[in-house]
């Protein structure tokens, strides 16, 4: 009985345990289900909330993309209009012809189908290819009111139009882009190749400007699906036209999209487009597992917030950088376009002064240096023109202008530029040319010269020992054309095979660490290759590292004259040996000319170049001053600068022709211009000029032009005697005996520099009386460590000492001048004291010439009018750096007693003259003149 009871109790206990387990299990299941429901609810709520945030973020992202696209299209519109205005401006100024402008526009990389210029009646200007259809022309009529117009028509394409003034009439300058070419101009693809963008016009016509590459067929198929385009248009077109910009989700056939629209360019145009939702969201909206926990939810929000915040900052920075880049590019273009005239002015002065050295010097070495300087200066002018054209290369607007040229002249210029550099490095420069190559060819001489110069300069730079060889060969392509082969071989450092790809990269230099001491920007070879490409050629290279390189190219040139060049190198050497001293071709003391230029240095150069012709020269620095002078005086010839502020040369000529009365109505007016471009002669003749002369001014061209246009009865042609060069050497020197004993003084060279004995003695006297003050000035700047003014003073000492024949002192001053320019302070500290000792030793050496306080009571007091005339004459002499005339004026004034208030200024002027300090002389004369 007890056993059965135990069994019963055990069964009851077991059932109880099962119930408990079941209860616990049920409760756990219930709690799990409730927890799951709660978690799912939280997750669903979070999912909905995040999904809404995501949609808002995606809408914002799409909106930003729409803004970028619309701004980009607007920028392209504005850029196109801006470039057309530049072309129109150049056409109005006569800088390009109609045909040239149209050809350049049609060849531009945007791919325009049609460019033209139309009159008000719709007819094309001469050189314009065809008319526009009437309805399109009518829409462009606003151009005649001075407005820019952009229109679009299906089939005709996109048309840009700006006003341009031709023949005193406003015309339409237009450019047309076809539907097939518009995507190349405005193509924008977002979201990794997804999406589609169309450009709509106010008439309701539209064209595709971008189709996603990844799913192009998908979008094409979608657009032709029945009902899609109607639903799409209803959802976006009208709302865009009302609100200006719209971004919204769009569902069709179970697929989700983002559609967008935005105004472009003053509401005449709008862009419309669409992209699949997943292309924008990139799968973020499917990440639901992150929503199961609070931390995941917070992290997701933070990630999303951080992502879009960073993207906003990046987009803002990119827009700012783009704006800055555009502003910098515009500033650079404006700077390059305006600097040409300014940069030619100092070159004009350099070449003009060099011409005076060639005329007046008798030293063979000086003549050779000056001849090389002239060739190098002319080459520098060409190189500067090429540098100014570099912006055109970047923009794809560089022109190749072929002309007739002498090959021997081109080769001579190259030899003169390079052999001096090679000599300085101890290199042999070898020049070879086939003696049978035709002497006169037709091609772009300036570009060819620049290309070869760049290659030769690089060869010399990177060659430490050995030689550089220039070889010019040719073979005939046909009866009228040759293929000229130019090779440059060097024994330099060579180029590693892996560096050859960097050779033509802009701003990248090979082996920068090894070549850090060699100057250069890395642009030379890049420019060279691009210029050769424009001339249908290519630069090729063979190089062995450590042994040297060979650069070569073939270029096609037309034959103008088959006469062979012969041995050009021997001919050049002979030309230097046979250099004749300059002698004027004519004299015209009764002739009177007017030279007008806004740069005083240019006026000085012209006066110096014509000094020996004895022509009477008046000058003017503005168009207004020119009109005042020509209204009062009859001139035989007028030289008129083209580019001047306020009133340029052409405007001045027009005003001159309209003057009544006009004593110069039949006077030849010749244009002075620094822009010798193709068609310049026709441009100036059409404006009323008789001829034109390019700057820097060539003295031979200047004299030939005057012989041609001056009245024949006023011109006396001169003949140069074969014995003219020996006349000065036959003159016996008559110097004081004590002067021959002065050590360190080469009196023979001093007399040659000054012209004759009297002028030499006068120069010596002025020099001797300035030694004390000059040495004290140098020492003062030395003690103050004012190296800029110190360098200026030793430069003046170098020049004045060379004039009197103190050659050792001049050479010491030159070395210290070079040290000052280079910043070598140690050398200045070491050598200044010996310089000053040698300089001051001339106080004793030239003691007989040093003035003492003398009794001027017996000298007549100079008349105030005569004194004023003397100061004016000194100012003219200083303006032309005429040392001889200055010495003559000093000699004349020393015969008179000066007013008390003029004694000290006169002494200071003489001291400045001894140092050839022309700027100080001009300042002192200006101050003295106001008191006379």
PECOR-V144391 format. One record per helix or strand of 3 or more residues. SS is the DSSP state (h for helix, s for strand). FROM is the first residue (numbers start at 0). LEN is the number of residues. If there is no record, write none. Layout:
SS	FROM	LEN
SS	FROM	LEN
This chain:
h	1	91
h	97	10
s	113	5
h	133	6
h	140	5
s	148	5
s	156	10
s	168	9
h	178	8
s	195	6
s	205	6
h	215	8
h	227	16
s	244	8
s	254	10
s	268	8
h	276	5
h	283	3
h	288	4
h	293	67
h	363	25
h	389	6
s	402	4
h	406	18
s	427	6
s	437	6
h	444	17
s	466	12
s	480	10
h	496	6
h	523	11
s	539	5
s	547	17
h	567	10
s	591	5
h	599	10
h	610	3
s	615	5
h	622	10
s	636	5
h	648	10
s	667	6
h	679	8
s	690	4
h	698	11
h	711	3
h	723	7
h	736	4
h	746	8
h	756	27
h	786	18
h	806	16
h	824	21
h	846	3
h	863	16
h	882	11
h	899	15
h	917	14
